[in-house]
Amino acid sequence: MDRLGGAEARRPAALPRRRARGGRAPRQARPAVDVGSPRDHALARGVRARQGRAAPRRGPGAVAASVRAARRAGARRRRPSRRRGHPRRGRRRRRRARAGSAAGSRARGGRGGGDLGRDGAGVQGRPPPRGRPPARPALRRRRGDARPRRRAAHPARFLMISIREAIEAIQGRVRPTGIERVALQDAVGRVLASALRAREDVPGFDNSAMDGYAVRAADVAAVPVTLPVEGESRAGGPPAGALVPGAAMRIFTGAPMPEGADAIVIQEDTDREGDTVVVKAASEVGRHVRRRAEVMACDSVLLEPGARIGVGEIGVLASQGFAVVPVARRPRVAILSTGDELRELGEPPRPGSLVDSNAHALAAAVREAGGVPELLPLGADDAEALTARVREVARRADVLLSTGGVSVGEYDFVHEAFRAAGVEDVFWKIRVKPGKPVRFGVLEQTLVLGLPGNPVSAVVTFELFVRPALRAMQGDPRPFRPRARFELAAPARAPRGRTELARARIDADGRAHPHRTQGSADLTSLVALDALLILPESAPPFDEGDVVDGLDLRRVDGAPASPF
């Protein structure tokens, strides 16, 4: 008796054969106990799991019942496969599987391909232990079992993040650059580092806002009236005496108000007749008079920290006697372009080479954002050389920008160089077009950003992620580009799975004209660039006349919050 406890004796005899049409005998009828295939067992486990029942320990008859129920459920739930292949391929695989199962059974001394169950009783047809079968020799090369080729190491554990998440990750690691004192004329475009207070009243005395005559308002209440003219007051002249009642004093713009006068009659409302003046219009108390400290009192706050110093701020500071101004130190930004195909500006052309335009475009963007760019020598596609360069630059720069070598090519060694230099990885890849393969990390106090090598991708990702960081380092409370609404002058759409920043020109009517090509290598799309249109990844295509959001690059003032 075998391990099935008499299963051989219980196996039914073959049913009588009947002659089929054409002289062929029908196939042998199935045994009474059908234990099913491995797929049937998997379906049975799924049915039990949905019913909340655990897999019991039972014999062939109970298994067969579960298999039949699973087949009925599988027939209802089965969907046509998307894979298309040769119709005989499945048959060949099943034959090989059956041959392998029989060979394994004979090697173990079993019968009919059975193995031991959980309780020690064999169950004929039980599927082999769960797990992935070994790869066929023909597929090993595709699955990576063959010796891999020499290529750069990539942080495959990173998942793509959104634009908002990338901005938050960078802004959360920004540190102030410190304070330095510069001459007033050198402070244009800088960010004020500390509050400045007024040193004197503005204006410093009561003065006239118009050319005319200083009078007492009570003397000109009834007009016309003729008053004698006694003395004059002019800006920068000797002090004028007191104004006697019933008289007028000639006065000019900015001149001190004489004692006793409380109003100004403008010259257009008078007629001068020798030593007298005819006043034709009344003037109430305080008319055309600038009172002392009405603009600003001494010791009041003149400018707040974070103020961007422009023309008006220079004028106010000069009026208060500030020859030196405390400002935020400009961040030092090192720019490293990588790639054997690059050549320096002015270098003779060679076959297959390109001028390094990224470094010069990014240097201009750094200056516009308030930083100090440092263009490094070109970096070759060599991991060890790039690692040494990253370590050396990080000692003196606040930000390190590299371009190129951050994608998945076999010569993209920036990943390996960053890791070997000790850069703490934060993220790699963003759901944005252009500029998906942006890499960001921190090396000690230095922010390290690997930007794409395509020129448009490098400039757009700088605008999105680097520029706000440089402004925030300088204490700018409004480091982001303002968000605005634009009417489309042409259709536009975003690619699946990523938000697109479409380059556009804004016409006199405020309509946005997307550039005819949005490729990441087309530098001409950055010429006369007015806005970056935000085309969300999940939005349907936009038609002409639709209104979309975008970043207005024309405005100098910033926004306190991220536009994403």
ABEGO torsion letter per residue (X at the ends): XBAAGGAAAABBBBBBBBBBBGGBBBBBBBBABBAEBAAAAAAAAAAAAAAGBBBBBBBAAAAAAAAAAAAAAAAAABBBBABBBBAAAAAAAAAAAAAAAAAAAAAAGBBGGBBBBAAGBBBBGBBBBBEBBBBBAAAAAAAGABBBBBBBBBBAABBBBBAAAAAAAAAAABBBAEBBBBBAAAABGBBBABBBBBABBOBABBBBABBEBBBBAAAAABOBBBBBBBEBBBBGBBBBBBBBBGBBBBBBBGBBBBBGBABBBBAAABBBBEABBBBABBBBBGBGBBBBGAABBBGBBABBBGBBBBAAAAAAAAAAGBABBBBBBBBBBBBBBBEAABBBBGBBBBBGBBBBAAAAAAAAAAAAAGBBBBBBBBBBBBAAAAAAAAAAAAAABABBBBBEGABABAABAAAAAAAAAGBBBABBEBBBOBGABBBBBBBEABBBBBBBABAAAAAAAAAAAAAAAAAAAAGBABABBBBBBBBBABBBBBBBGBBBBBBBBBBAAGBBBBBABABAABAAAABGBABBBBBBAABBBBBBGBBBBBBBAABABBBABBAX
